Amino acid sequence: MDIEKLELEKLSEIIISTTSLYNYAQIVNQTAQWNANVTFYNGLTANQTAIIANQSLCGDANLANQSTLLDICYRANVTANRAAGLKQYYYTEIEKPANSGNHTFAKAYGATVIVEDIIIEAVGAQTSDLVCLELSSGNASLISYFDATEGAQANLDVNGKQISWTDAQRISTTSWFTINLSGTGATNVDLYLDIGYRATSNNGYLYGDLP
């Protein structure tokens, strides 16, 4: 009986040992599988990060290319619109004190221009502080468009009233336009100024606002 008991105990120990080894092997396999899954996931994450980075680079490149194309198109349009002999227009709004005197603004850039017409329009009834305005251009304001009589406040005292000039004057790239505001007070005038002109060679234009 003792021998049988010993054999049974040994058999039980063997079974328990075998079960433990099996369980340990299972744990080792599960750990290996987990590590493999983690490695695979990390690889996917790295690939996704690389794909996102490439997409970002492609997006930046596309934006840069689009910006370059837009810039080229804009410059081409500007150059075409400034072709020699093509009618162009300069526009500004004059909002300065009625007694503030001379203001130098637009000049020719790129090429001499031929001024053909000028319009000054009242935006609302102009202040009675304004006595008159004068518009001229060239060195020492030698070219006169509106004198004190033509630019009198009475000619601009109602909204939409206009004074105009039509002729032809050559304006070089060293010549500026000047408006002289004469008045008895500092209330602002409000006037639209439009100048129609043509460049004598490509890329000539008028530019500059009242300071």
RACORHU-V660422 format. One record per residue. RES is the residue in one small letter. PHI is phi in whole degrees, 0 to 359 (NA if undefined). OMEGA is omega in degrees with one decimal (NA if undefined). D_LAST is the distance of its C-alpha to the last C-alpha in whole Angstrom. Layout:
# RACORHU-V660422
RES/PHI/OMEGA/D_LAST  RES/PHI/OMEGA/D_LAST
This chain:
# RACORHU-V660422
m/NA/-179.6/121  d/296/-179.8/119  i/293/179.3/118  e/298/179.7/117  k/298/179.6/115  l/297/-179.6/113  e/295/178.1/112  l/295/179.5/111  e/295/178.2/109  k/296/179.2/108  l/297/178.0/107  s/296/179.6/105  e/296/180.0/103  i/295/-180.0/102  i/298/-179.5/101  i/296/179.7/99  s/296/179.5/98  t/296/178.8/97  t/298/179.3/95  s/297/178.6/93  l/297/179.4/92  y/297/179.4/91  n/297/178.7/89  y/297/178.9/87  a/297/178.3/87  q/298/179.7/85  i/298/179.0/83  v/299/179.5/82  n/295/179.8/82  q/296/178.9/79  t/295/178.8/77  a/297/179.5/77  q/296/178.0/76  w/299/178.8/73  n/298/178.2/72  a/296/178.9/72  n/296/179.1/70  v/298/178.8/67  t/298/178.9/67  f/296/178.6/67  y/298/178.7/64  n/299/177.1/62  g/295/177.4/62  l/298/179.7/61  t/299/179.1/58  a/296/178.5/57  n/295/178.3/57  q/298/178.3/55  t/299/178.8/53  a/295/179.4/53  i/296/178.8/52  i/299/179.3/49  a/298/178.8/48  n/295/177.1/48  q/298/179.0/47  s/297/178.2/44  l/297/178.7/43  c/296/178.3/44  g/298/178.4/41  d/298/-179.9/39  a/296/178.9/40  n/297/178.6/39  l/298/179.1/36  a/297/179.2/35  n/295/178.6/36  q/297/179.3/35  s/298/178.7/31  t/296/179.7/32  l/296/178.7/33  l/297/179.9/30  d/296/179.5/28  i/297/179.9/30  c/297/-179.8/31  y/298/-179.1/27  r/296/178.7/26  a/296/178.8/29  n/294/179.2/28  v/299/-179.8/25  t/298/179.5/26  a/296/-178.4/29  n/286/178.7/26  r/252/-179.7/25  a/295/179.8/28  a/304/176.5/29  g/86/-179.7/29  l/280/-179.6/28  k/291/177.7/26  q/234/179.7/22  y/226/173.0/20  y/251/-179.2/16  y/225/171.0/15  t/208/175.6/11  e/247/-177.6/12  i/261/177.2/10  e/229/-176.7/10  k/222/177.0/10  p/303/-175.8/13  a/298/-178.2/15  n/248/-171.0/16  s/273/173.7/12  g/78/-172.7/13  n/280/174.0/11  h/227/177.5/8  t/269/-179.6/8  f/226/-167.5/7  a/292/171.3/10  k/218/179.0/13  a/278/176.0/17  y/234/173.8/18  g/81/-178.9/21  a/191/173.5/23  t/298/177.9/23  v/238/176.0/22  i/251/178.3/24  v/279/-175.5/22  e/246/-179.0/25  d/205/179.5/23  i/221/175.7/20  i/230/169.8/20  i/242/-176.2/18  e/238/178.1/20  a/284/172.8/20  v/261/-171.3/20  g/83/176.9/22  a/292/-177.0/23  q/285/-176.8/21  t/305/176.3/21  s/289/173.2/23  d/295/179.9/21  l/281/173.1/19  v/270/179.0/22  c/195/171.3/20  l/232/175.7/17  e/227/-180.0/17  l/236/-178.0/16  s/211/175.9/17  s/207/178.7/16  g/89/178.5/18  n/297/-178.2/19  a/61/177.7/19  s/54/-176.6/18  l/291/-178.2/22  i/265/-178.4/21  s/255/177.3/21  y/253/176.8/21  f/229/176.0/21  d/264/-175.3/22  a/297/179.9/22  t/286/-179.1/26  e/292/-178.5/24  g/264/-179.6/21  a/296/-178.9/23  q/303/-179.5/23  a/299/179.4/26  n/274/-177.8/25  l/225/-171.8/23  d/272/178.0/25  v/230/178.8/26  n/306/178.1/25  g/90/176.4/25  k/295/-174.9/25  q/225/165.4/23  i/238/-174.8/23  s/220/179.0/23  w/224/176.9/24  t/221/179.6/26  d/184/175.5/27  a/210/178.2/27  q/224/-179.0/24  r/271/-179.3/24  i/242/-178.7/20  s/277/-178.2/21  t/286/176.2/19  t/256/-175.2/18  s/258/177.6/16  w/246/169.6/13  f/270/178.9/12  t/226/172.2/12  i/246/-179.9/12  n/247/179.3/13  l/257/179.3/14  s/245/-178.4/17  g/198/-177.8/19  t/256/-179.5/22  g/210/-171.9/20  a/258/176.2/17  t/296/-178.0/17  n/292/166.5/14  v/274/175.4/15  d/218/-172.8/15  l/223/170.0/15  y/267/177.9/16  l/234/177.5/15  d/239/178.5/17  i/235/175.1/18  g/262/-174.6/21  y/204/175.2/22  r/226/176.7/25  a/280/179.1/24  t/277/173.0/27  s/211/-174.7/28  n/303/175.0/27  n/70/172.5/24  g/266/-177.8/22  y/198/174.8/19  l/263/-178.5/15  y/207/175.2/12  g/129/178.3/9  d/251/176.9/6  l/298/179.9/4  p/290/NA/0
